[in-house]
Amino acid sequence: MLTAHTIKVLQSLDKKKFRQKYNLFLVEGNKIICELSNSNFKVKEILSTDPQKLDRTDIPVTHISENELKKISFLKTPKDSVAVCYLAEEEKWEEKNIQLVLDGIQDPGNLGTIIRLADWFGIEQIICSEDTVDVYNPKVIQATMGSFTRVNVVYTDLVEYLSKTENVNIGTDMEGENIYTFQKPEKLNLILGNEGNGMRPETEKLVQKSISIPRFGKSQSTESLNVSMAAGIILGQLFSK
């Protein structure tokens, strides 16, 4: 049985301050948990309603009841197991030739989807503003479907970084160059702004090239695209060349 204290600690990990306090975050579901074995993330323990399905002998697996799983899960429909993992240690990072740069993304689902897109297109690193939603947010982790184990997510001062980068800073703008005729630079930062406000002015000043996704609908009345949807369209086109 899980103690009341353990349950309380695990329940608190939906908040960033407690993830940092305990140096822990949760990964839910056997499918995503299996991705951890091929990553640099260290697992403290796994709590499972069916430990035999996991077949893990390298780390402690505790058998818990369905009721206990419901208490510690952040999902509406809890999945078989929960892995309690240590936060990754901060390491020095190096600039990659193709990166995503996120300026104030707030929705966990959007960040998780963008991480998954990065993984799909082989983009190894995402640079985030310090106010972008935390990568260890349970909803972010779930939305990545395991891709968080393969994409390095860095939080830094964007203005400082973008002013020094050797990559071409590319932003999105309705008046920008058509993405379907745009020639991809060898080294680039694709900057994606906040869901409601876009890029902040100080970030926008550092944009060197602007691109746009043209609308083909007859009414032309759709104002904008979801940021993760736009990212998928842009990346698909950039990598088609």
PyMOL commands that set and color helices and strands:
alter all, ss='L'
color gray80, all
select helices_A, chain A and resi 4-12+16-22+30-38+51-53+66-72+108-120+138-144+147-149+158-164+201-204+227-238
alter helices_A, ss='H'
color red, helices_A
select strands_A, chain A and resi 24-28+43-48+61-63+81-86+98-103+125-129+152-156+168-178+188-193+209-212
alter strands_A, ss='S'
color yellow, strands_A
deselect
rebuild
show_as cartoon
